Amino acid sequence: MRSFVPALLVAVLACAGPGPAAETPPPNPSEEAFDVIIRNGTVYDGRGGPGVRADVGVRGDRIAAVGPLVRGTAPVEVDATGLAVAPGFINMLSWATESLIEDGRSQSDIRQGVTLEVFGEGWSMGPLTDTMKAVMMAQQGDIVYDIEWTTLGEYLEHLEARGVATNVASFVGATTVRIHELGYDDRAPTAAELERMRGLVRQAMEEGALGVGSSLIYAPAFYADTDELIALAEEAGRYGGMYISHLRSEGNALLPALEELIAIAREAGVPAEIYHLKQAGAENWDKLEPVIERIEAARAAGVRITTDMYTYTAGATGLDAAMPPWVQEGGLEEWRRRLQDPEIRARVLEEMRTPTDEWESLYLLAGSPERVLLVGFKQDSLKHLTGKTLAEVAALRGTSPEEAAMDLVVADDSRVGTVYFLMSEENVRRQIALPWMSFGSDAGSLAPEGVFLESNPHPRAYGNFARLLGRYVREGDVIPLREAIRRLTSLPARNLKLRERGELRPGYFADIVVFDPGAIRDHATFEEPHRYATGVRHVFVNGEQVLADGEHTGALPGRVVRGPGWTGWSGPSLEQRLRDAASEVPAEVAVAVVDLEDGERVTVDGDVVMHAASTMKVPVLLELFRQAAAGERSLDERVVVRDSFTSIADGSRYGLTAESDSEQDLYGRIGDRMPLGELARRMIVRSSNLATNLVIEEVGAAAVRRTMEALGAGEMHVLRGVEDIPAYERGMSNTTTARALARVMEV
C-alpha cells in the first residue's frame, strides 16, 4: 500500500440518458443542400426509443441532419413513407472472410440490411507465417485466391482496396496466434512463446483489431488453457479491446465453460461476449436458466458479459466437431493420416459413440446421424452428397455413420461442411428476449451464383437478420421492433467500442437501412438455402447507396472499421488525456472512468491501492441499505450518539472532536438517540465523521467488506472508523483503488 500522503483518487462515471428517439432540430428556413435525403420514414435512432416521423439528410459519408428537412434539397431523394429507417445492422459473427474476396458485393447480407461484417471467431486472416499461408492455400476449396497479406490489418486493407459493399472489422484469433508460434501442437506455450503471442495481439490491436476471439471446441484452440487465454485477453484490454469466445462447451459442460469465460473476463479486466449462445443437445436445453443467472450475477458484480446468437435451431461447422481433438493434433494432414490407421480408427469410432464431458461431440449432441446434414465438399467427386444426412451417406456406402464420417474427411481432404440440429425453438425465443443479446449469422455473405452454388450453406447466410425481424418481431412478437433495432445496431457498436457507428445521429457515419417492417422475411431453407431475404428496400454504406429498391447498385464503398487501440486515431486516447492531466497534479493520482451506458472502462493506475479517506462512507451506506432491505435492521432504529470508540489495533478508547469534523452540531447531541437513517444521511450529505463511526459500529466493518467482495469491489477495504490513530500507526487503514471505487459508484 502507498504511504499516507496527500493523494487524489477520482472515479468518473459518464451516463448518457435515453434521450429522444432521434435528433429533431427545428426546420431550417434556408435552402440546405445534402447529397441524400431520406424522406418521411419512421426513424429509429438505434438506441431503443420509439420511431419518429422524420427525414434523414446525408452529406458525404456522414449523417448531417435528422428531422424535418422540408426545404432541403439533394440529388438523391428516397421516399421512405411507411418504411422504417434505421442504422445499418452489425453482423457480430461473420465468416465472409473468403466470400468477400470472391464477390465484394456481400449480396446475402446487404439485402438484409447488414452494413458491417465482424470477423475473428478464433481464426483470423492474420497474422500469418509462410507455413500458415502454404497450409491455407492447400486447403482452399471452391474459392481460390492469392494471399497477398501477412498481418490482420493488411488483410482488412486488402479487402477495402479490392472493393466491398459492407464495412469490415475483425478480432484477432487466439487460434491464429497460437498456430503462429506453436503450430498444431497439444502443449502449453513456453514463457518466450507466450510473450511473442502477446506481442502479436498487441500488433493486431494497434492495427485496429477489436479484441481477441477464441473458438475452444476445435483443435488446436482446444489445447489452450485458461491462463493462456487470460494473457492474450489482457493484452487486448490494454488497448480497450474485449474477449469474445465460442465456449469450450455448449452442451454437457456448458456451465463450467461459461464460468471459464467469466473468469477470463474478470482476471483480464475486459468485457467478454459469448459467440452464438446455445444449449446443444436435448439433455442440455434446461441449462438456459442457470446460464442467464450466472451472466446476470457476473454483470451485477461488474464483469461485463454480453452474448450473440443466430436465429435457428441448427448450427453449422464441420465433421471435426464429431471427432476427438487428439486425433486432429498437427492439422488436417495429420488428422487424415491417423484416420487411415486401423487401430486409430477403431479408437476414434469408439470415442465418437461414447458420451463424454472431456470434449464437445456435436455428433452425439445432435442425437442421431439423421440430424447431421452434409452441406459442403471440396472434391467434385463428392459434391453429389451435398444435402444428404450422415445416415443417408452411411446407408449408401454400407457402413456405420462413424466410419462414413472418417472416410469423408479422408476422401474430401477437408473437414466437410456439416449442419447439426441441436437446439430448441423455445430457447431461441427466450434468448432473443435477453436485453444483452445481439446477432450474428456465423456464415459467409453469398449470392445464388458462381462458386457459391457448389455447396449448400446454412440458410442463416441468407436469412438470419430478416428472420429476426419477420418471424420473431412481427409474427412472434418476442421483442418490439425498436428493441430489435437496438440489438442490431447500437448494442453491438457499443460493445465493440466503435466510433460514430451504430446510431442515426448527426456526425455519425451514414450506414443506413430502409426496410418494410410489414414485409421483411427470410426465404432460405435447408433444402433451398440460396434464396435472398426480402423487405429491405434501400441500404447506404458510408453515404453511398448500395441497395436501391431492393437491387444492388454495384457500389463498393465499404471500409475497414477499427477498434479502440488503432494507432491511426487522430488525437490522444481518453486514457492518454487522463494520464497527461494526472501528470500535472502534484500528488499521486488514480482514475477510473466507467460509461454506464456501454460499460466501457478506462483507468489510470486504477489498481493502485490508496488511502480511502471519506470515499469509504459510500460502501458503509450500501451495507446499511443491504441490511435494511434484508430486514436485519430498520433505518428508524434509534442509536445513542457518543464520541468514544474502541480502536481495532489495541482496544484503547479514542474520541473525535467537533473542531476536526465537517459537522459540529451533532456533538451537541451526545447522549441523545437518533434514527440510524438520519445518521446515515449526515454521514453522506454532511460527511460527518462522528456519524460515520456510529454507523460503522452498527453495521460492522466485516459486513461491509463481505458486501464489497460480493459486488466485485473487494479492493475497497473498510477496517475501522475515522481517527483511529493507534490502528493507523500500525498500518491498519481503510484502503481502496480507483477501479473498486468506480464499481461502488456503479451500484
Secondary structure, 3 states (H helix, E strand, C coil): CCCCCCEEEEEEEECCCCCCCCCCCCCCCCCCECCEEEEEEEECCCCCCCCEEEEEEEECCEEEEEECCCCCECCEEEECCCCEEEECEEECCECCCCHHHHCCCCHHHHCCCEEEEEECCCCCCCCCCHHHHHHHHHCCCCCCCCCCCCCHHHHHHHHHHHCCCCEEEECEEHHHHHHHHHCCCCCCCCHHHHHHHHHHHHHHHHCCCCEEEEECCCCCHHHCCHHHHHHHHHHHHHCCCEEEEECCCCCCCHHHHHHHHHHHHHHHCCCEEECCCCCCCHHHHHHHHHHHHHHHHHHHCCCCEEEEECCCCEEEEEHHHHCCHHHHCCCHHHHHHHCCCHHHHHHHHHHHHCCCCCCCCHHHHHCCHHHEEEEECCCHHHHHHCCCEHHHHHHHHCCCHHHHHHHHHHHHCCCCEEEEECCCHHHHHHHHCCCCEEECCCECCCCCCHHHHHCCCCCHHHHHHHHHHHHHHHHCCCCCHHHHHHHHCHHHHHHCCCCCCCCCCCCCECCEEEECCCCCECCCCCCCCCCCCECEEEEEECCEEEEECCEECCCCCCCECCCCCCCCCCCCCHHHHHHHHHHCCCCEEEEEEEECCCCCEEEECCCCCEECHHHHHHHHHHHHHHHHHCCCCCCCCEEECCCEEECCCCCCEEECCHHHCCCCHHHHHCCCEEEHHHHHHHHHHCCCHHHHHHHHHHHCHHHHHHHHHHCCCCCCECCCCCCCHHHHHCCCCCEECHHHHHHHHHC
